Amino acid sequence: MITIDLRQEKHSIDELFALATSETLMIYDKDGNHYILEEIDEFEKEVEMLGNSEKFMKFLYERSKEKETMSISAVANRLGIKAV
């Protein structure tokens, strides 16, 4: 993690974004408040998109109401394979 203190040295937002592509930044603003800036990877983007998807959240809600379970041996038997 790189610490950037904007009270000591000014940086443009583009400079901060460029740094954040390779390393997480802890940034102190002129008032001493601190922030974390890091690039979001594709997995995190997908998680956010799914979390905001009404259709996907409805699917999860419906799945959470299901009570029936199936053992691994029953699944293997249904698929015609030997359970380990």
Contact map, one row per residue, 1 for C-alpha under 8 A:
111000000000000000000011110000000000000000000000000000000000000000000000000000000000
111100000000000000000011110000000000000000000000000000000000000000000000000000000000
111110000000000000000000111100000000000000000000000000000000000000000000000000000000
011111000000000000000000111100000000000000000000000000000000000000000000000000000000
001111111000000000000000001111000000000000000000000000000000000000000000000000000000
000111111110000000000000001111000000000000000000000000000000000000000000000000000000
000011111100000000000000000111110000000000000000000000000000000000000000000000000000
000011111100000000000000000000000000000000000000000000000000000000000000000000000000
000011111110000000000000000000000000000000000000000000000000000000000000000000000000
000001111111000000000000000000000000000000000000000000000000000000000000000000000000
000001001111101100000000000000000000000000000000000000000000000000000000000000000000
000000000111111100000000000000000000000000000000000000000000000000000000000000000000
000000000011111110000000000000000000000000000000000000000000000000000000000000000000
000000000001111111000000000000000000000000000000000000000000000000000000000000000000
000000000011111111100000000000000000000000000000000000000000000000000000000000000000
000000000011111111110000000000000000000000000000000000000000000000000000000000000000
000000000000111111111000000000000000000000000000000000000000000000000000000000000000
000000000000011111111100000000000000000000000000000000000000000000000000000000000000
000000000000001111111111100000000000000000000000000000000000000000000000000000000000
000000000000000111111111100000000000111000000000000000000000000000000000000000000000
000000000000000011111111000000000000011000000000000000000000000000000000000000000000
000000000000000001111111000000000000000000000000000000000000000000000000000000000000
110000000000000000111111100000000000010000000000000000000000000000000000000000000000
110000000000000000111111110000000001111000000000000000000000000000000000000000000000
111100000000000000110011111000000011110000000000000000000000000000000000000000000000
111100000000000000000001111100000111100000000000000000000000000000000000000000000000
001111000000000000000000111110000111100000000000000000000000000000000000000000000000
001111100000000000000000011111111110000000000000000000000000000000000000000000000000
000011100000000000000000001111111100000000000000000000000000000000000000000000000000
000011100000000000000000000111111000000000000000000000000000000000000000000000000000
000000100000000000000000000111111000000000000000000000000000000000000000000000000000
000000100000000000000000000111111100000000000000000000000000000000000000000000000000
000000000000000000000000000111111110000000000000000000000000000000000000000000000000
000000000000000000000000011110011111000000000000000000000000000000000000000000000000
000000000000000000000000111100001111100000000000000000000000000000000000000000000000
000000000000000000000001111000000111110000000000000000000000000000000000000000000000
000000000000000000010001111000000011111000000000000000000000000000000000000000000000
000000000000000000011011100000000001111100000000000000000000000000000000000000000000
000000000000000000011001000000000000111110000000000000000000000000000000000000000000
000000000000000000000000000000000000011111011000000000000000000000000000000000000000
000000000000000000000000000000000000001111111000000000000000000000000000000000000000
000000000000000000000000000000000000000111111100000000000000000000000000000000000000
000000000000000000000000000000000000000011111110000000000000000000000000000000000000
000000000000000000000000000000000000000111111111000000000000000000000000000000000000
000000000000000000000000000000000000000111111111100000000000000000000000000000000000
000000000000000000000000000000000000000001111111110000000000000000000000000000000000
000000000000000000000000000000000000000000111111111000000000000000000000000000000000
000000000000000000000000000000000000000000011111111100000000000000000000000000000000
000000000000000000000000000000000000000000001111111110000000000000000000000000000000
000000000000000000000000000000000000000000000111111110011000000000000000000000000000
000000000000000000000000000000000000000000000011111111011000000000000000000000000000
000000000000000000000000000000000000000000000001111111001000000000000000000000000000
000000000000000000000000000000000000000000000000111111111000000000000000000000000000
000000000000000000000000000000000000000000000000001111111100000000000000000000000000
000000000000000000000000000000000000000000000000000011111110000000000000000000000000
000000000000000000000000000000000000000000000000011011111111000000000000000000000000
000000000000000000000000000000000000000000000000011111111111100000000000000000000000
000000000000000000000000000000000000000000000000000001111111110000000000000000000000
000000000000000000000000000000000000000000000000000000111111111000000000000000000000
000000000000000000000000000000000000000000000000000000011111111100000000000000000000
000000000000000000000000000000000000000000000000000000001111111110000000000000000000
000000000000000000000000000000000000000000000000000000000111111111000000000000000000
000000000000000000000000000000000000000000000000000000000011111111000000000000000000
000000000000000000000000000000000000000000000000000000000001111111100000000000000000
000000000000000000000000000000000000000000000000000000000000111111100000000000000000
000000000000000000000000000000000000000000000000000000000000011111110000000000000000
000000000000000000000000000000000000000000000000000000000000000111111000000000000000
000000000000000000000000000000000000000000000000000000000000000001111100000000000000
000000000000000000000000000000000000000000000000000000000000000000111110000000000000
000000000000000000000000000000000000000000000000000000000000000000011111011000000000
000000000000000000000000000000000000000000000000000000000000000000001111111000000000
000000000000000000000000000000000000000000000000000000000000000000000111111100000010
000000000000000000000000000000000000000000000000000000000000000000000011111110000110
000000000000000000000000000000000000000000000000000000000000000000000111111111000000
000000000000000000000000000000000000000000000000000000000000000000000111111111100000
000000000000000000000000000000000000000000000000000000000000000000000001111111111110
000000000000000000000000000000000000000000000000000000000000000000000000111111111110
000000000000000000000000000000000000000000000000000000000000000000000000011111111000
000000000000000000000000000000000000000000000000000000000000000000000000001111111000
000000000000000000000000000000000000000000000000000000000000000000000000000111111100
000000000000000000000000000000000000000000000000000000000000000000000000000111111110
000000000000000000000000000000000000000000000000000000000000000000000000100110011111
000000000000000000000000000000000000000000000000000000000000000000000001100110001111
000000000000000000000000000000000000000000000000000000000000000000000000000000000111
